[in-house]
Amino acid sequence: MKRVLLPLAVLTALATLIWLVASRATPVPGTPPAPAASPPAPASARPNAAALEGEPAPATARVREPTSSVARAETPIPHSVRGQVVFARTHAIVPNGDVELSYSLAQPEAEAGASAERGERRRYERSTLDAEGRFAFDLPLGSHLTQVNVKPELSHFDPSDPRTGTMAAFGARELPLEDEVTEAGVDLVVEVLGPATLRGLVLDSQSRAPLAGARIRANELPGYHTDEFTGPDGSFVLEGLLPWPEHTKMRLRVDAPDHLACSLDLPGERLGDAAPLVIELPRGLTIAGRIVDARGLPVAGVTLRWRAVGLDPALDISASANSMHSDVHGEFRFSPVPPCNGLALEIERQQRNGIDLLARRRELGPLREDRTDLEVVVLGAALLEVRATLADGTALAPGQLQFLCTNHAGVEVAHRSRDSVQLRVPAGVELELEAYARAREASRPGAEDPRVFLRGRARTRVEPGDGGRPLVMVLSERSILDAPPEREGVRVFTLGDPGLLPSTVDVQLLDSLTGAPIESGKRIAISCSGASILSSSLEAGWLRVVGAPGTHVFEVELDGGAHETQELVLPVSGYAKAQWRLGGVR
């Protein structure tokens, strides 16, 4: 019985299965048919591979309902971008280097605009060159290539090599692209420039003779990190120079003994040029002499510097040493010094050989040829104690006084005590001193009249190491300050602290050729005593200078070119007028 029931049950189950399959194949009325199954994704779609940098994450290759008349894939199919880097002219392969490719993905216009606003359209891929100078990238179909950058790998020299530094095999190259990735892919060839050789010749600009031993400083040139020197024939060779980006200029600096340095822009197209680069250096001038004291004995170790005005703006004087010390014989030598309209030697106050030296400025005038017989006398300083009284014997406090030496510019206040002031004066020099104080108003005891002042004069001489009695100055001469007139719109140049009795001088700046006032449109720079003023508009050429009474030396520059020195005496009387006739104005 069991044997009969088992086959019957199998047949019944089989019939039921056939009925179920048949019923599923028959669509229910009113129900749309199901979409056909998607074909399997091709291997190139890499559904299980990791996404490239900047590429959307991989997804299954299903086709979704199109939003327009044309259906599109959710993930673009990647295609290859192939390239090779070679040297220009020879087309030899470049075996090493780094490559960066920038591109943007293909997107509908609406999405592309939104992505551009967020800065998400530009993407980057990086790779290295293989032994054949080739590189490859897998990018989505339709990607727009914008630029490929090729940079060299840097290799280092042996530190024991005198030309230690970093060297590259070629110059970096940036190549703009306008290609779009298609099913056939994109093939690129990038040409780069290798190291080149620059040959040159350095000559004396006056004699046209070659300059041996001139130094060529190429530290600012890419790929070059050492100095070269010209040979006996004045020639030099710079090897291994790399090209630099277009429209970029690099500087080459050349200097030689007793010559003014030259800095020149070196355009990239000069690299590899067969014709040598000819560089002419102008010969500098020489200033030499010795430093002596008041007895004519040499003074060693004195620091001095030169200051020039009216220089040729085309000259490069940065290689010229403008500060040095006198040797054991008191001698000094400056070279190279540029020709100029005015030259001065300056010595700051300093301690040398146990002597307190006063500051000194020696004006030499225009420099057009060597000057080697100079003798600069420096003076040792001594301290002079000064007390001041009125005619009736009333003592004046040091803070109420102002001192002026009328025959020497080196006198300065060293110290103020409760009842006297110490002046630093040149030792062994006959001095003419003046002292000033505000006058008191008789009608108002204790009140000072701003226009009236008292003056006293004295002559004295202080020897080194002299510890004599203090100098007593009696202020008995009564004078009235001249008040400066009102001058609307005038520029005011104040020289430090004018003291108790400020002096004012109205200076009119005139063109030395035409005599006309220098007004607007001319840039005028004036400096003196650590203060400076810059103006491009002067009312009828007027400038008001306010400062302490005495002699002041000004430096004037017109339109960034001509330099001049002008001397101006600020009077004790309070006010004066002066004119400066300045050249170089056109």
C-alpha angles and dihedrals in degrees: 000000000000091000089057096047096051097061089043092055092049092051092049092052092048092052091050092052092050090051092051093051092048092049092052092051091057110081118229111245113261093020118112116233117261117255118261118261116267116251116248116276116258119251092248091065089068094208091181099035125105115262120255118248108286092006122120116258114271118261137182114282097247121149113231129199107287119243091208137024090281121062117220134196119253092227120035116233110251120239132186129261108200128191148161132208118217137169116262118251095010097045089212113159121261105227100197139027145103125271127200120188122194121198144150128230123246109254138163113271095254094050092042091055092050091047092049090054089054092046092240101123099082114077133177137214125186133201143155130242118255126221090281093052091251132138134182138193131190108221132171119267112271095023113153114227114217108172144350121207123197120194130178126244109242122234125194129226125230107278089229090061112099088224093061112166146089121303130190129199096225144359120271115259131203113197120187115219135203099181129127123210111247133176089272092055128224127280119204134188117194118194119204133183120242129212115302137197125242118201123192148167128220117208138178105254093219104041098023087225118146115258114225119203096024111154120235111202110198098161091123093056115096114256094013123103110163142062125252130203130214119249128233090285093051094250128133137184126208111194129189097031113162124216118250132212118293117271090020118120124205124202127240118192125202128183135166135183113283091005132103114251123251126213115188136176111244114209116215093238090068089071110103092011110148093215113082120242108249115211122187120201120198116228114247126221128248129233114191138159142111140275117233135173128234090280092053095252118139118256116211128207097024112156112224136164138191126235121196132191130190096041125172102257090217092064122097108215098165090106092056114097107230096182130056145140130251113248129235089284092051091249127140136182130193119194137194101027119166122237109260145169094246135015131187134181114220128199118186122213107276146153115253129166090348092306124119102223122204123229114267135190119191115194112211100178123219117357115213101142140022119295112196104154100070122142117192117192116210123195129217116231128237130188118244120192113213130189126185133204137176121247091266091055097259109150118232122219116239090244090062095057137082121195132205131180108210098194104037131043097202099077114113139163111263102175141353122212131182096277107012145032129228117221124199103224135171112270118241095012124121105238133199109208131188128192128196136193137172116265121238120237111243092212093053112040111218094016119115126222106228092208100045124072138173124230136196131184134204141168122218144159125206122197122208110279092011109152096180131150119295120268112248116207121195116210106209107133113098120208138166124231117237107236115224113244123246110270115181118221096004118149112239121215112193118197107211117282109352091202128217094321110041116199124212129201124181108212123194115205113216134184106251091217102046102019089228120138117263103241135157123344096043118097108223122189118187127180134180137154093001093307126105141183132198122196139163096185126054122173104240087334094293123151124177116214119196123186148110117311115269142069119315129184117216131197115214128193123189121203091337092293126072117051125198139172120227128189119214128184115209105207127226089228089075106242140046141151129231142171131222117201105204125193130209096054115132 
